[in-house]
Amino acid sequence: MRFPNLGAAIALAACLSAPLLHADDYPSRPIRLVVPYSPGGANDTVARILGQKLTDNMHQPVIIDNRPGASGMIAGEFVSKAPPDGYTIMVDLSSITLNPTLYPKIPYDVRTDLAPIMRAVDVLHIFLVNADLPVHNMKELIAYAKANPGKLNYCSPGTGGPQHVDTERLRRLTGIDVVHVPYKGGAPALQAIVANDVQFGFFAVSTSLPQIRAGKLRVIAVSGEKRLALFPDVPTFSEQGFSGVVTPWLGVFAPGKTPAPVIKRLQAEIDLALHSPDVREKLETQGLEASPSTTAEFVKQVNDEVAMYGKVIRESGIKVE
């Protein structure tokens, strides 16, 4: 009996079984966790907290690899072109969903060249005003802005970032006439609002807390679904009638063609890490909140936000120089 196609059959069987076999013993070597920004920020903090817990639980080293630059696109391109075997993954900010519209020549498609694994953490933002501004909630801010058209400035850490786009959404929703003043990072933006060069803006809790406690800034709204323990008397945006405000997040991605069993294992391991009390405590001290999702939920969220932010950016005429 002859088997003229035996070699081809064996090769085909090996190819078909490779992802499954790989997933069964995954991980068998160190995992690279790519961070698209420099050490010290929220993205890097989350990566290091998660990386240590995954190392403990999966019994393989998780190596942090910072690859900053080009609004996260250097890291994104690197991960999109990495072997889809689960040994290169990335933690990135929700600004990844703005980039497809802001940058027409982005070298990868977040919806196809990357595989969303799960949303991991919400980056809780607070809406701050200079303490001399006579407003204590969103209703009063909107009324004051309408009574003083063109006289209020708002800040952001840079043109086209989440803080800029989300404030533009508020501006369009309420019809207020305010001026955007971009800065090169969160620190100079914070100093500008303290100095009253600008009057309001979105900020992370961890970076602004000292100035709030010193009485130089006032919190008038918080993102997320519930009030913050640090500011129990400050209502959320939703409580004040602004349900469209999106809470920035940090999510985990893999290369686009990573096998489903590997994605499933990673999602389960990250979910387990985010439910551990020590990880939650470390995150909370940084103004971060564990918010693990399923893979299906995260895929939908990424696609929805790419579409939503694309519409806002096009209608607002936001352009990155």
Number of C-alpha atoms within 10 A of each C-alpha: 3 5 7 8 9 10 10 10 12 11 12 12 11 12 11 11 11 13 17 15 12 16 19 13 10 18 19 13 12 15 20 18 24 27 26 25 24 14 17 9 11 22 22 21 17 24 25 18 17 22 21 16 22 20 15 13 14 15 13 15 18 24 17 18 20 18 18 17 12 13 17 18 20 16 22 32 18 17 25 25 14 18 14 20 20 24 20 24 27 28 26 26 24 23 21 20 23 21 22 20 20 20 16 8 9 16 15 17 15 23 16 12 18 24 25 28 30 29 29 26 24 22 26 22 22 25 23 26 28 23 19 13 15 11 17 16 20 18 12 13 18 18 13 17 18 17 12 13 12 12 14 19 18 24 27 27 22 18 20 23 19 23 24 22 20 22 21 21 20 15 16 14 11 14 12 21 17 19 16 17 18 19 16 11 11 19 13 15 25 25 14 19 22 23 12 18 16 23 22 29 25 27 25 19 22 15 15 19 15 12 14 18 10 9 12 16 25 23 24 24 26 26 23 21 13 13 17 18 9 10 13 10 12 19 20 25 24 16 14 13 11 15 13 12 17 17 17 20 20 25 25 25 27 30 28 20 17 20 19 14 17 24 22 15 17 23 22 17 16 22 19 14 24 22 13 12 10 13 18 18 13 15 22 15 11 18 19 24 21 23 18 22 19 16 19 11 14 20 17 13 18 20 13 13 17 21 15 13 22 18 13 18 20 12 11 14 9 16 12 10 7
